């Protein structure tokens, strides 16, 4: 049995009070000589032994009441049984992050881990866990030390960032109720404690540190961008002296230039190479670094990240005439592929799966007829997961359906209204949708003969109004996505907007604004995407194949016509790079590491206290103790009156 407040058990000393009173105030019956014994024989006399028994019973009830009261205040509970796994164990935590990729460090990791396993006390179970961004058990706790040694022999390094909290969380999960020790083999990367996490450490577990020396310096490609037709790579040095090296650029694996450079000590410099007009492909820049980390020597980027946003228009049947003006507007531009556009009917849209929208940057609703509940849920999930949504409130759009699609938002669409021709003007000309109209816009010439009355809520923003002051364009953030609701149609039925010069730039800017959130997610760090993805250009989407991913090469698969609409790519290519926080070889001191471990112990103690409180509240032993005490006091009172 355990107690939440064991200090209250000192109250059990109060049980000595009735015991002392009993011992020091016992009554001794006086002996009185009396000659007329014949009269005494007729008087009932109580047996002294029976009376003594009742006095002892009364004393026991009073002592028990004091003990039960102290027990109740101490909040007793029965801890969960530890089970059979109580034998001590040694768990080896091996850091396999990008900061351990310098030459020779993998051999040091293996040597230290092997020594820990072989020197573990006899009778202890041994296990091995590797960690970087996450933690993986490569050898579960067992008596099979040969298996643990074999797992260490096959040890490989990754490119993820160092995350100590996730490592200790996985270690605590593996140890369970066992006592023992955790031996951490790491280079003490100073950014390893930066990330938030749920790591805790039980107080019964000891932590030992086996540090691996970091390299004296490191070169890293910290950034890769495109500027004025040139690829620009930023080379960062963490060496104490200047380093002469070379940087090689490539597109889709084909070299486009190599530049010798001398990087200053603990400094950075930009290296340029001309792209010769190339605007598409997977760009990479690699620096030669013989002493530092290998994982950060190459960086990747996509040349076509913002070139062609994907727009899917939803109409009643998907026929060309229902999206005519929108499709023509999106085909106009300096590049014929300025937008990737296609239309789909409501019934066909309802048959799609969420993954089928992975490559869609903006969904434009121009018609809702035939959109069933499954299709509505698909639209809502798409927006909340970060998609952009444009709703054109034309004659083919049912306000009730839109309200159900955007359930929980503050928009309210009312019935269409006929009115005298209305004008159209932005509320804020600095908004990205209207920024291009400064001084050259012709929005004032647009005439609206019919519109829908929009009633925005507190979270919505009116960014354009009709000439009568009613909202014409409303924006709202829903989940991770963005919604623009236009109070009229985009197909030349309720207004003359599609035939005005302002229509094309308005549509372009509105859709690019909606797509910007998804288009920005073209570059990720290792660990941001699910799966064991290494640095390079990889593909994400419905037909993603984690096993096909390799550094620097796309991992695309052909679409499946049965589930993917024609003309739509099945996947989206993104760049995955090493976390820049791994570049610096400066290490934590052992004392700083142990101080951070101490904070995990405090968190572990707090969590154990919370679990104990939950057990005590669930078992309610203190209430049972109080109930028994009350019953005892009632019995003591009844017995005391009889003895009195």
N, C-alpha and C positions, 0 to 999 in steps of 0.2 A: 504494500500500500504506500502511496505517495501523498504529499500534501501540497496545496498551493501556497498556504501561509503557515509554514511549520513553526514560526515563532509563537503562534497562539497556543501551541502545545505546552508552553510554560504555564499557561493557565491551569494545567492539570495539578499544579502544586496546591491549588485551592482545595483539593481533596483532603489535604492534611488538616483542614480546619475542623470538619466534623469528627475526624479521627481523634484529634487532640481533645475536643470537648468530651468525647466519649470516655477517653482514658482518665481525664482529670476531674470529671464531674460524675463519676459513677456513685450511685447511692448505696450505702451499706446499712442494711436494716438493723436497728439496735435490738439487743437481746434483753428482754424484760422478764425478770423472775415473777412468776404468778402461780399461786398455789392451787387455785380452783381450776384444775385442768379439765374437770368434767364439762365445764361450760365451753372450753375451746374446742372440744371434739365436735361440737355441733356447728361450728363456724367454718364455712368453706375456705380453704387456704390454697392459694395458687402455687403450682409447682415452680420452684425457683429456676430449674433447668429450662422449662418452657418459656419463662419470662426472659431468661438470658438469650435464648435463641431469637426471640422476637426483637430484642434490643440489637443484636448483631445484624439481623435482617434490615432493621431500620437504618443502622450505620451503613450497611452496604448500599442501600438505596440512595442515601445522601452522597456518599463518595462517588457512586456511579453517575449521579446527576452532574456533579462537578466535572468529572472526566468527559462525559458526553458533550457538555457545553463547550469545553476546550476543543474537543475533537471536531465539533460542528464548525467552530470559527476557523479552524485550521484547514477547512475545505479538503477533505480526503477524497481520493479517487484511486481506482485500480488501473495502473498503466497497461497499455497493450503489451501482450506477451512478445518478447523478443524472438521467440521461436527457436528453432534449432541452429540458426546461423549466428551464433554468438562467439565463434572462434575468431581470434584476431586475424587481420588480413593486411597485406601490403599492396597498395595500388600505385602503379607508376603512371604519372601524367607526363606525356611527351609532347612538347611544343613542335608542331610541324608547319608553322605559319611561314609566310614569305620571307620573314626576317631571319630564317634559318637556312636560306638557300645559298649562302656563300660557300665557296669551295672548302671542302673538308668538314663542314659543320654536320652533315648527315652522318659521317663516320663517328664523330664525337658523340652525337646523340645515341647511336647504337651501342657504342662502348660503355657509356655511362649507364644506360638502361640495362644492359647485360650484367654489369657489375651489381646493380641494385637487386636484380632478380636472383642472382646467385648467392648474394649475401643476406637475403631475407631470412629471418629466424626460422629454425626448424619447426614445423607444425603450423605455420601460417599459410593461408591461401594467398596466391599472387595473381594480379590482373594487370592489364595494360590498356590505357586509354590515350588516344592521340587527340590533339585539339588544335584548332586555329580559330576560324569563325565560329565553328561548332565543335562538338566533341563526339568521337566515335570509339566504341569499344572494339579493340582488335584482338583482345584476349580476355574473356570473362574470368572472374575470380574462380580459381580452382587450385587443386594440388598439383596440376600438370604444369610444372615449370618448364618442361621441354617445349610445350605448346606456346608458352609466353615467350621463350627465347626465339622460337621460330618466327613468331609474329614480329618481334623486334628486328630480326634479320631481313624481313621483307618490307621494312619500314620505308615509306616514300614521303616526300615533302609536297605540300600544296602551295597555293598562292593566296590563301585567305589571310585576313588580319588576325592579330593575336587577341584573344578574348579569354581572360582568366576566369571571369565569373561563370561563363558557360562551362568551362572545364571543371571547376569545383562543384557546380551543380550536378553535372553528370557523375562525378566521383562520389558525391554524397548519395546519389541514387543507387550506385553500384554497391556501396558499402552497406547501406540499409542500417540495421541495428548493430552491425559489427563494430567493435573497437579496432584500433590499429593505427596505421599511418598512411599518409599520402606523400609520395616522393615526386617532386616537380622537377622535370628536366627542361630548362628553358634558357633563352638568352636574355631574359629580363627586359624585354621590349617595353619601353616606357609608356607606350600608348595602350598597353594591354588592359589596363584598369579603367580606360576612359568610357567605354560603352556601358550603358545601364544594363542591368540584368537582375536575375532572381537568385544568384548564387548564394548559398549558405554553407556553413561548415559546422558539423556537430562538435561540441566541446570534447567529446571522448576520442577524437581523432587528432593525431599529431601530424604536423606538416614539416617535411624536410625539403631543403632546396639544394639542387645540384645544378649550378649555373654552367652554361656553355659560353665561352668567350665570343664576343661580337667582333666583326672585322674592324680594322683600324679606320677604314673609309668606305665610301660607297658612291657610285654614280647611278643616277636614275633618270629616266625620261618622265618628267613630272607633268608635262602637258603636250598635247598635239592638236593644233588648230589649223585653219585655212585662212589666209589673209592676202587679199589682192592677187589671187591666183597662185599663191605660194603655199606650200606646206611648211608650217613653223613648229619645230620641236623645241621644248624647253628642257635643257639638261641641267640637273641639279647635282652639285658635288657636296659630299659630306667628308671629304678628305682634308687633312691638315695642310697639304701642299697642292699646287696646281697639277692637273692631270691632262696629258695629251692623249687624245683618243680619236675615234671617228664615229660618225653617225650615218647610218644607211637608211634610206627611205624606199618604200615599195608600195605599189598599188596592186591589190589582189595577188600578192606574192611575187610580182615582177618588179625588179629593181628600177628605180627612176633616178637615183643619184646617191653618191656617197661623199660626205664632207668631213675633212679633218678639222678638229677643234682642239683648243686648249682651254679647259674649264678652270676658272680660278678657285683657289682654296676656299672651301665652305661658301661657294657662291653659285650663281646660275647664269646661263647664257642661252640665247635663242639661236637656233640653226635653221636656215631657210633652204628650200630647194623648189624650183619651179615645177608646177603641175602640168605645164604645157597645154593648158586648156581643158584638161580632163576634169569632169565634174561628177563622175560616178565611180563607185568602187570602194573597196576596203583599204584604207590608208594605214600604214604602219611606219614607225620610226624606231630604230634599234641602235643602242650605244654599246660599244665594246668596253666591258668592265671585267678585268681579270681577278680582282680581289674582293669586290663587294657582292651584293645579293644578285642572283641570277634572275629572280622573278620580276624585278622592276626594270630590266634592261630594255624591254620592248613595250611600246604603248600603241594602242589602236584607236582608230576613229573612222567614221563613215563620211564620205564626201557628200552623199545625197541625203543628209539627215532632214533637211527642211524643204527639199525641192518639190515633192509631190504629195501633199496631204490627200488622204483617201476619204472620199465622201460617198455615203450611201443614202440615196433618196428613197423614202418610203411613200408610196402613193396607193391609190385604191387598187389598181391593176398592174402598175409598173409600165404602162404604155408610154411611148415617147412623148405624146401630146400632153400628158399630165405633168411632165417635168421639162417641157420644151425650153422655156426661157432660162431656167436654172442651168440645164446642161449646156446651152449655148454660151451662157455667161462664163462658165468654168472652162470652156475650151479656148477662151480668148486670153492671150498673154504673149510674153516674149518667147516662152517655151511652150510648144504644143502640149507638153505633159505637165503643165503647171498644176493641175489637179487630176487625181485619178477618180473618175466619177462613174457611177452606175446607179441604176434604179431597180427597185424590187417592189412587187405587189404585196399587199398586206397578208394574203393567205400564204404565199411563199415565205415571207418574213417570219411568220409564226412557226414555221417548220425548222428554222435555224436553231443552232445551239449557241450558248454563250461564247464558246471558243471560236465560232465562226465570225464573231465581231472583233477578234483580237487585232486585226489589221485595219479596222475602220477607225479613222480619226474623228469624223463628224457624222452624225446621223441627222438627216433633214426630214422632218415629217411634213409632207404636203397633202396627205390624205390618210384617213383612219378607217375608212369603210372596209369592213371585213377583218379588222384587227381584233382577234379574240383575246381571251385572258392570258393565254400563254405568251402571245406577242407583246401584250402590255407589260407583263412581268419581265420579259427580255429587255425591253427598252429601259425600264426602271433600273434593272441590275446593271445595264451598260452605263447609264449615267452615273450611278453611285460608285462604280468602279473606276471612274476617271474619264469617261467619254464626254464628248461635246454634243449638245443637242440643239438643233434649230427647229422651232415650231412655227410654221406659217399658218396663221388662223384664217384659212380660206374657206371656200364653200364645201370642200371635200373633208374638212376637219371638224369632227364632232367635239364640242367643248367638254361634254360629259366624259368621253373617252380619254381626252387629254388630262382631265382632272384625275381620273383613275390611274393613268400611267404615272403621273407625278403625285401620287398619293402621299400626303404628309408635307407637301410644300405649301407656301403661302400664296401661290398664284390662284387667282379666281377668274376664269373666263366666263363671260356672259354672252347672251345671244347677239348675233350680228345686228347692226343698226344701219339704217339708211340715213344719210345726212347730206347736207350741202357739201360740195367739194371742199375737202380739207387739205391743208398743207402739212409739211413734215419738216421737223428741225431737231437737231441734237440738243439734249440738255447740257452736255459737256463736250465741247469740240475737242478736248484733249483725250477722250476715250479712244482706245486703239481702233475701234470700228470706224470712227469719224476723223481720225487724225489726218488722213490723206485729203480730206475735203477742205482743209484750211486755205481759203483764198481762191480755190478753183472749183469748189463744189457747186452742183446745180440741184441740190436737194429741194430748194424752194420752188422749183418748177413742177415737182411731182404732185399729182392730183389724186385724192382718194375719194371715191364715191360711196364706198361701203367699208365698214371695219367692225372689229369685235372690241367691245369694251373690256379692257384688262384692269383688274383690281389687284395691284401688288400688295404684298404684306410687308411686315417690318424688316424681313431679311432680304427683300428684293430691292433692286435699284432701277429706277426709271432712267434710261439713257437717251431716250428720244420721245418727243411728244408731238401730237397733232396740233394744228393751229387753234383748236378749241381748248387746249390744255390737257386733254385726256392722254394717257400713256399710249405710245405707239410701239416702243421697243423696251422690253423689260429683261433684266439680267438677274440670275440667281445662281448661287452655288448650292449644289445638291450632292451631298456626300463628297466624293473626290472629283465630281464632274461639274460641268458648267452648262447652263441653259440660257438661250436667248429666245424670247417669245415675241414674235412680230405680229402686230394686231391687224394685219390684212394679208392678202394672198401674194404669191410671187409668180403668178402665171397669167397676168394681164386680164383678170376677170373683175376685180373690184377696184382697180387703180390702173394708171398708166406708167407705173414705176418701171416695168420691164423694158419699155421702149425709150426710157430716158437715159441720157449719158451717165448719170450717177449710178445706174443699177449695177453695172459690172464691177466698179471699185467697191461699192457697198457689199455685194455678195462675196467678193474676194476677201475683203478685210474681215467681214463677220465670220466667215468660215475659217480663215487662218487664225483668228482670235480664239475660236472654239477649239481648234485643233492644237493650239500651242501647248496645252498641258500634256497631251499625249506625245506630241512631236519632241518635247523636251526630254522624254524618257527614251533616248536613243543610246545613252552611255550609262553604264552601271559599274559598280565595283564588285569584285569577287565576293560572293555571299549575299548580294542583293536579290539574285534570282534563285529559285529553287533548284536543287540538284547540285551535283559536283561539277560546276562549270569552271573551266580554267580561263585565263586571259585570252582574248582573241575576239574575232567577229563571229557571233553565234546567232542562231535564229530562235525566236520565241513565237509561240502561236499554237494553233490546233494540232499540227503534225510535228511538233517539236520532238526531237530524238536525242536525249542527253548523251547516249553513247557515241553519237557521231560528231560531237563537238571537239575541235582541235584548235590550238592557238593559231590565229591568223587566217582561218579558213571558215567560210560560211557553212552552216549545217542545215541546209534546206532540203525539204522533201517535196515531191510533187503533190498538188492538191488532189483530193478525192472528189470527182464530179458528183457523186451521190449526195454529198453533204456540203460541198463548197460551191457557191454560185460561180458560174463561168466568169473568167477574166479577173478573179480576185486571187492575189497571192496567198498561199496557205500560211506563211509565216512572215514575221517582221525581223529584219536583221538589226542587231544592236551590237555595240562595242562593250566589252567587259575588260576592265583593267584592275590593276593592283591598288589597294587602298594607299594613298600617299603617306599616311601615318606610319607605314611600315618602312619608309625609306631611310629614316634616321637611325644609325646604329648605336646612338647614345642609349645607355642602359640604366635601369633603376638600380639603386643600391640594394643590397640584401635586406638592410634594415627597413627601407621603404616598402619592399615587397612584404616583409613580415608584418609591418603595420597594417597594410591592406588586408592581409589574411586575418589579422585580429578583428578588423571590422566585419569580415564574414562570420567570424565566431560570434560576435555580438548579434548579428542578424540571425544566426542559427539559434542562439539562446532565446531571442525574442520569439522566433517561430515555435520553438519547443514549448515556451511558456503559453503561447496562444493555443497550441494543441492540447496542453494539459488543462487549460481553462475550459476548452470545449468538452473534454472528457468529463471533467468535474460537473459541468452543467448538465451533461447528458446522463450521467449516472446518479446524480442527486443524493449521494451518500450523506451529505451534511443534513439534508432534510430528514432522512431516516434517523440520524443521530438525534436531532431535535425532537422528533416524534417519540422516540424511545425514552428520551429524558422527561418529556411531559408525562408520559405514562408512569414512569418511575416516581415522579413527584406526586402524582395523584395517589399512587399506592403508599408512598411515604406519609402523606397527610392522613390517610385513613388509618394506617397502622399507628401513627403517632397519637391520634385521638383515643384509640383503644388502650394504649399504654399509659396515657395521661390519666 
